[in-house]
Amino acid sequence: MRMLINVPETVVADALRGMAAAHPDLRVDVENRVVVRADAPVAGKVALVSGGGSGHEPLHGGFVGPGMLSAACPGEIFTSPVPDQMARAAAAVDSGAGVLFIVKNYTGDVLNFDMAQELAEDEGVQIAKVLVNDDVAVTDSLYTAGRRGTGATLFVEKIAGAAAEEGAPLEQVEAVARRVNERSRSFGVALSAVTTPAKGSPTFDLPSGELELGIGIHGEPGRERRPMMTSREIADFAVDAVLEDLQPSSPVLALVNGMGATPLLELYGFTAEVHRVLAERGVPVARTLVGNYVTSLDMAGCSVTLCEADEELLRLWDAPVSTPGLRWGR
């Protein structure tokens, strides 16, 4: 398997060095594995900290900047960052207004953010925490108890980040983040397996001509495996799975997300099918975001995330944001 790397052991550090070179508006601590917006801490502003295993870029480091995260903690590939990283990030961005931890529901992330909260609070930092668990595909997986945290993480980080940028207090930012998570659901599909740098070959066997419905962002098994389907058929299956659980009564934010190796040509074609299904089901779409945002290294595939959005959530979604991975309105 050809990979654009030096050696597997330095993949994350090399990527962080590249991020530092490309984005001088970030402070990238390569040794301690923390990415911080350059102007942090911002006086009077609630800080947002997230993180997780590397391999899902631009999540999370690519979403650090005004209007979104204050800091991110990248772990090794598909491996949770450690509590010291998270506590160090919280200390770097806390202005005295408190810090919100945004945690995807994976066992390692949950345990380590819990420990980091204790460490930070011991140092006098006020911490609130929101768990993202939007995936409707499976209840339990190899990586988590309960629903997995996937595409809605982007919605939570963007919308809660906008609330914090406006000066909302910690309890209000936390409440907005929880509301976004509660109103969001996701479903993912794999067209190919994922290859990690350490293994150098696919991490599971997905024969040519088959796909996995309900895959996780680490390549966890989904609901079922089927012969290859058309874009139209995949959209019908994925959107119906989300709507069966979400049942929105107001317009939705839609994220059509690539898993890392699916070209935009295919993602836009799939977006047309997602919009078709939503129109047929009587669900209006307020905004649509298309691209590779919550990825799984080189996996071919896609996911659909819908968030039932009221006027406040739409306003916060439209608010300015300036990060490497998401940028508008500034």
Salt bridges, closest charged atoms under 4 A:
ASP14 OD1 - ARG17 NH2 2.94
ASP39 OD1 - ARG37 NE 2.63
GLU76 OE2 - ARG33 NH1 2.84
ASP109 OD2 - LYS104 NZ 3.71
ASP114 OD1 - LYS129 NZ 3.14
ASP135 OD2 - ARG148 NE 2.61
GLU157 OE2 - HIS60 ND1 2.78
GLU165 OE1 - ARG37 NH1 3.16
GLU166 OE2 - ARG315 NH1 2.46
GLU174 OE2 - ARG178 NH2 2.91
GLU212 OE1 - ARG225 NE 2.88
GLU220 OE2 - ARG148 NH1 3.98
GLU220 OE2 - HIS218 ND1 3.39
GLU224 OE1 - ARG226 NE 2.78
ASP236 OD1 - ARG276 NH2 3.22
ASP240 OD1 - ARG281 NE 2.88
ASP245 OD2 - ARG147 NH2 2.33
ASP245 OD1 - ARG185 NE 2.50
GLU273 OE1 - ARG232 NH1 3.79
GLU273 OE1 - ARG276 NE 2.64
GLU280 OE1 - ARG276 NH1 3.21
GLU280 OE1 - ARG281 NH1 3.27
ASP310 OD2 - ARG179 NH1 2.44
ASP310 OD2 - ARG183 NH2 3.88
GLU312 OE1 - ARG179 NH2 2.33
ASP318 OD2 - ARG287 NH2 2.59
